[in-house]
Amino acid sequence: MTDAPAHRIDTHDALLHRIRGEFVEMPGLLLTPPQAARLWHLDVHLVTSLLGRLVESRFLDRRPNGVYRRAGVP
């Protein structure tokens, strides 16, 4: 039995924590997935998935133009 899936979950949790921290530190931060991927040196598909999870948890909003921002911040 391998611990790869558990490691992946731990890594994703760490990345989610990091992304949340960036949006908390800079409440006006607006990013598209490609911008976020460049900023955090991650694959755009992974970033899109992580941003989607943060939208599902209502921490982030996704604007119609594809830009993500912290929920509740004008």
N, C-alpha and C positions, 0 to 999 in steps of 0.2 A: 504494500500500500504506500502511496506517495503523498507527501504533504504539499505538493504544488498548488492545488486549489486553495488550501488554507493560506499559503504564502501570498497568492494572488489577492485574496480577500484582504489580508493585512495591508498589502501594498496599496490597494484601492482605497482602503480606509485612510491611510496616511496621506494619499493624494487628495482625497476629499477634504481632509483637515487642512491641508496646505492651501487648497483653492478657497475654502471658506475664509481662512485667515487673510488672504489677499483682498477679498471683497470686504472684509470687516475693516482692514487697515485703510482701504481706499473706497469709501462708500459710493463715490461717483464713477467707479470703474465700469467701463463698457467694453466688452470683448466679443468678437466673433470666434467661432471655434478655431479657424486658422491662426488668428492672433494669439489666442490662449495657448495653442500648441507651440507656437514659437516662443512665447513668454516662458512657458514651463518646460520646454524641450521635451515634449511628449508627442506621440502620434495623434493626428487629428481625430481619428476614429475613437481612440481611448478618451480624449478630451471631450468629444461630443457625448459619449456615454456618461462620463462623470458629470458634466454640466446638466445633462438630462436628469440624472439622479437628484441633483440639487434643485432642479425645477420641481420634480415630484415631491420633494420634501418641503417645498415652498420657501426655500432659502433664496433661490434665484427666480427671476422672471426672464422669459424669452420674448423679445419684441418681434413683431411681424417681419422685420428686416433681418432677423437672425442674430441680433445682438443680445447678449446676456448681461443682466445687471442684477444687483442685489434687490430682492423683493422689498417693496415698501419705500424705496428711495426714489425721489422724483428725478 
